[in-house]
Amino acid sequence: MITAAVTARFTARAVSRTALIGGLLCAAAACGADSNSVSAQSRAAWQEPASYTYTLRSTEGERALLGTFRITVRDGAVVEAVGLDDSGRRVVEDVPDAVPTIGELLGKLEQARRDDADRAEAEYTAGGRPVRISLDWEENAIDDEALYAISDYSELG
């Protein structure tokens, strides 16, 4: 009987420890995982409206789109872009078609993920709208990064 009781206690402890270790490993894996599953759920929750305004601050790298912009989108296309700093004004003057909709920024994020970029991350509001998109195609390359901060978003009627 003593052997059966010891075995039962040992088995219960082993199962308990295994469950605890398994739970900790799953939690650690979730913490270390990229946000693709969370972002995919959030991304699906937000549908880009046809008309809205937002402020975009684009920094990092030497891509054509650097600066701060106030952007108006109607019928899914940028209809007005105002540069709010020297860099933004230069872009609007020289390459006005470079100013994106939020949907186009999300397209860049998805493309970077498909291209297996070293970093392709986004932060979202509770409603699923992106507020920050961070891209880096090659970690060791210089100036291939992009950081987009999206603020002052407002839907137009």
TASUL-V32203 format. One record per helix or strand. SS is the DSSP state (A for helix, B for strand). FROM is the first residue (numbers start at 0). LEN is the number of residues. Records with the same first field share a line. If there is no record, write none. Layout:
SS = FROM-LEN  FROM-LEN
This chain:
A = 1-31  35-10  85-9  95-3  101-13
B = 51-8  66-8  76-7  118-6  129-7  144-11
